[in-house]
Amino acid sequence: MDKINILIVEDDPIIAADLQDRLEDMGYRILGPVAAGENALAFFNQDPLPDLVIMDVQLEGEWDGIETTRHIRMQHDLPIIFLTSNSDDKTFNEAKQVNPQAFLSKPFRGRDLKHAIELSISRSASKAEAPSGEAAADNAFLLKDRLFIKVKDRMVRVFFKDILWVEADDYYCKVVTREKEFLVTQTLKKFGEELEGIPTIIRVHRSYIVNLSHVEEIGDLYLHIGKQQIPFTRAVREEVLSRLQNI
């Protein structure tokens, strides 16, 4: 579990500094700012990687924000917010071609910035439609290798690899990492369906999903992760052992 990393690509130093101050106050970690699109690509070859980019449409250098986004999209799929003071139809239509998750017009309010980030993350999430009669999660968004959870007034990132187990809690479920626990407004059944396809994560009981990478002991009826004893059914034992051999 960690802060979300936001890369700022903005050629106006005053706006860039204002963005950085606001985002840090919201609890995000800032990468950059950088003024040229060409320089933004370097942040995708180092650690930590950006989780989200706020991109000015007009930039220094050869690439504008639209061209920079094209280059980023060739290798990385992550939320991008366009920041622009030019809202004419031509600019908007060109920008739409690279599928940004949100637009933010200058000047912007802190509330608009906060909402744009949440909207971008939610639009990037691979969320299946909830079955009839079952409410979809409104505070958890799954991307390729990570989960974003809305906690109070901010978004928190949790990598799938850091999840120890997920536990049913009535109509909710509790995501447990070594550092913290998060309550997700979604049933365990629905949450498990969205995690299908991740080899290390498996539902072992009607009330538990576990990350096999963190399993320390396997008994006849229980798995152990740290001091936590987690029941599992005999029906899934063979699948658990098979997956463990391939981790």
C-alpha positions in Angstrom: 0.0 0.0 0.0 1.4 3.4 -1.0 0.6 6.8 -2.1 -0.5 7.3 -5.7 2.3 8.7 -7.9 1.1 11.6 -10.1 3.4 12.9 -12.9 2.8 16.6 -13.7 3.7 17.6 -17.3 3.1 21.4 -17.4 5.2 24.1 -19.0 4.0 27.0 -16.9 6.1 26.9 -13.7 3.5 28.8 -11.6 0.7 26.4 -12.6 3.0 23.4 -12.1 3.9 24.6 -8.6 0.3 25.2 -7.7 -0.7 21.8 -8.9 2.1 20.2 -6.9 1.1 22.0 -3.7 -2.6 21.0 -4.1 -1.8 17.4 -4.9 0.6 17.0 -2.1 -2.0 18.5 0.3 -4.4 15.7 -1.0 -1.9 13.1 0.0 -0.4 12.2 -3.5 3.3 11.8 -4.3 4.5 14.1 -7.1 6.8 13.1 -10.0 8.2 16.1 -11.9 7.0 18.6 -12.8 8.4 18.6 -16.4 7.8 21.2 -19.0 8.5 19.1 -22.2 6.7 16.0 -23.3 10.0 14.3 -24.4 11.2 14.6 -20.8 8.1 12.9 -19.4 9.0 9.5 -21.0 12.0 9.2 -18.7 9.7 8.7 -15.7 8.4 5.4 -17.2 11.9 3.9 -17.1 12.6 4.5 -13.4 11.1 3.7 -10.0 8.5 4.7 -8.8 6.4 4.6 -12.0 3.6 7.1 -12.5 0.1 5.8 -11.6 -1.6 8.8 -13.3 -0.5 11.8 -15.5 -1.8 15.3 -15.5 -0.8 16.6 -18.9 -1.0 20.1 -20.3 -2.0 20.2 -23.9 0.4 22.9 -24.9 4.0 22.1 -23.9 7.6 23.1 -24.6 9.6 21.1 -27.0 8.6 19.2 -30.2 5.7 17.3 -28.7 2.5 18.8 -27.4 0.5 17.0 -24.8 -1.5 15.0 -27.4 1.7 13.7 -29.1 3.3 13.0 -25.7 0.2 10.9 -24.7 0.4 8.9 -27.9 4.0 7.9 -27.1 3.0 7.0 -23.5 0.1 4.9 -24.7 2.4 2.8 -26.9 3.9 1.2 -23.8 1.7 2.1 -20.8 -1.9 2.0 -20.0 -2.7 4.5 -17.2 -5.1 7.3 -16.5 -4.2 10.6 -18.1 -5.9 14.0 -17.4 -5.6 16.8 -20.0 -5.1 20.2 -18.5 -5.9 23.0 -21.0 -6.8 26.7 -21.2 -7.9 26.2 -24.8 -11.4 24.6 -25.0 -12.1 25.1 -28.7 -13.6 22.2 -30.6 -10.5 21.6 -32.7 -8.3 21.0 -29.7 -11.0 19.0 -27.9 -11.5 16.7 -30.9 -7.7 16.2 -31.4 -7.3 15.4 -27.7 -10.2 12.8 -27.8 -8.3 10.7 -30.3 -5.8 9.7 -27.6 -8.5 8.8 -25.1 -7.7 10.9 -22.0 -9.8 9.9 -19.0 -10.7 13.5 -18.1 -10.3 17.2 -19.0 -9.5 19.9 -16.6 -9.8 23.5 -17.7 -7.6 26.3 -16.4 -8.2 28.0 -14.0 -9.4 25.1 -11.9 -10.6 24.6 -8.4 -9.3 22.1 -5.9 -12.6 20.3 -5.9 -12.4 20.0 -9.7 -8.9 18.6 -9.5 -10.0 16.0 -6.9 -13.0 14.9 -9.0 -10.9 14.7 -12.2 -8.5 12.3 -10.5 -11.2 10.1 -9.1 -13.0 10.1 -12.5 -9.9 9.2 -14.3 -9.1 6.3 -12.1 -12.7 5.0 -12.3 -12.7 5.2 -16.1 -9.4 3.3 -16.3 -10.6 0.5 -14.1 -11.6 -2.8 -15.6 -14.9 -3.1 -13.9 -17.4 -5.6 -15.0 -21.1 -4.8 -14.8 -22.7 -6.0 -11.5 -25.3 -8.8 -11.8 -28.9 -7.8 -11.4 -29.7 -7.0 -7.8 -26.0 -6.7 -6.8 -24.5 -3.2 -6.2 -21.3 -2.4 -7.9 -18.4 -1.2 -5.9 -18.2 2.6 -5.6 -14.9 2.9 -3.8 -12.6 0.3 -5.4 -11.2 0.4 -8.9 -9.1 -2.4 -10.4 -6.4 -1.8 -13.1 -4.0 -4.3 -14.6 -1.8 -4.9 -11.5 -3.2 -2.7 -8.8 -6.3 -1.6 -7.0 -7.3 1.9 -6.1 -9.5 2.3 -3.0 -11.2 5.5 -2.1 -10.5 6.1 1.6 -12.3 9.2 3.0 -11.3 12.0 0.7 -8.4 10.4 -1.1 -7.5 7.5 -3.4 -5.0 4.9 -2.1 -3.1 2.4 -4.3 -2.7 -1.2 -3.4 -0.8 -3.6 -5.7 -2.3 -7.0 -6.0 1.0 -8.6 -4.9 0.7 -6.8 -1.6 -2.7 -8.2 -0.7 -2.5 -10.9 1.9 -6.1 -12.0 1.9 -9.6 -10.6 1.4 -12.3 -11.4 3.9 -16.1 -11.3 3.5 -17.8 -8.7 5.8 -21.5 -9.0 5.2 -22.2 -7.1 2.0 -18.7 -5.7 2.0 -15.2 -7.2 2.0 -12.1 -6.4 3.8 -8.8 -6.2 1.9 -5.8 -7.0 4.2 -2.2 -6.0 3.5 0.7 -6.0 5.9 0.4 -2.3 6.7 -3.4 -1.8 6.7 -6.9 -3.0 6.1 -9.4 -1.5 3.7 -13.2 -1.9 3.5 -14.5 -2.3 0.0 -18.1 -1.7 -0.7 -18.5 -4.8 -2.7 -19.4 -8.5 -1.9 -16.6 -11.0 -1.8 -18.2 -12.9 -4.7 -18.2 -9.9 -7.0 -14.7 -8.8 -5.9 -13.4 -12.3 -6.5 -14.9 -12.3 -10.0 -12.9 -9.2 -10.9 -9.7 -10.8 -9.6 -10.1 -13.9 -11.7 -7.2 -14.5 -14.0 -4.6 -13.5 -11.4 -2.7 -16.9 -10.8 -1.7 -16.1 -7.2 -5.1 -15.0 -6.0 -7.8 -17.7 -5.4 -11.0 -18.0 -3.5 -10.5 -20.8 -0.9 -13.7 -20.5 1.1 -17.1 -18.7 0.9 -15.6 -16.0 3.2 -12.0 -15.8 2.0 -9.8 -15.0 -1.0 -6.1 -15.5 -0.4 -2.9 -14.5 -2.2 -0.9 -17.7 -2.5 2.4 -15.9 -2.6 2.0 -15.1 1.1 0.8 -18.6 2.3 3.3 -19.9 4.9 1.6 -23.2 5.9 -1.0 -25.6 4.5 -2.9 -27.9 6.8 -5.8 -30.3 6.1 -8.4 -27.6 6.8 -6.5 -24.3 7.1 -4.0 -22.1 5.4 -1.8 -19.9 7.4 -0.6 -16.4 6.5 1.4 -15.0 9.4 -0.8 -15.5 12.5 -4.0 -15.7 10.5 -5.6 -19.1 10.2 -7.8 -19.2 7.1 -10.2 -22.1 6.4 -10.3 -23.7 3.0 -12.4 -26.4 1.5 -11.2 -29.8 0.4 -12.6 -29.1 -3.1 -10.1 -26.3 -3.7 -7.1 -28.1 -2.1 -5.9 -29.6 -5.4 -6.2 -26.3 -7.2 -4.2 -24.5 -4.4 -1.4 -27.1 -4.5 -1.3 -26.9 -8.3 -1.0 -23.1 -8.4 1.6 -23.1 -5.6 3.8 -25.3 -7.8 3.8 -22.6 -10.5 4.4 -19.5 -8.4 
